[in-house]
Amino acid sequence: MEARDQRTIARILKVNHAGEHGAIRIYRAQIWVARRLYPDLLPFLTETIGHEIEHCRLFLDAMPQRQARPCRFMGFWGSGGLILGVATALMTRQGIWICTAAIEAAVHRHLDDQLHFVRDRDVQLHALIESIRGEELQHLRTAQENIVARTRWTRFLTAIISWATDVVIWLSTSGDSRKMAQDLAAARLATG
């Protein structure tokens, strides 16, 4: 495998591991609020955080053989996730669903690009991302089904959360996310 491809795969693992870390913090914060305000959401949130914890572990376990290291800015993901989780949960249960849909849509978009890139480069990583993608897609669909109104506020909150996610991805890879995105786009064009 070319050195550039190896670096892109290491970046993929770094950002995915950091993203799962942030998702765990979001769901922990939302669970904390939901216990008091929306106990009916606890089954979904508990199942989802279980998935995210397992995804985080799987990405961490895949790092050593691919010379990848965890992100140096895990604090951004943790703190940002905590703040986002509490803020959206305090907005109402719709805040939780909107947050989940926005985050999972961004995750789904990134995972699709990553799958395209690793398909012929790292079969094991492709299988890992594919299995995780299925659970993330389930989270996205559940959240979308529970958003009761598509208002200007919903679109605004979704845009802010998506933008913040992209900023944290950029920060966590020290700007390497742009190079990673370019490599992923080039791979998509090459394979059609």
Protein Blocks (a to p, Z undefined) as FASTA:
>chain_A
ZZklmmmmmmmmmmmmmmmmmmmmmmmmmmmmmmmmmmmlmmmmmmmmmmmmmmmmmmmm
mmmmnopacdfklmmmmmmmmmmmmmmmmnojklmmmmmmmmmmmmmmmmmmmmmmmmmm
ommlmmmmmmmmmmmmmmmmmmmmmmmbdcfklmmmmmmmmmmmmmmmmmmnnommmmmm
mmmmmmmmmnZZ
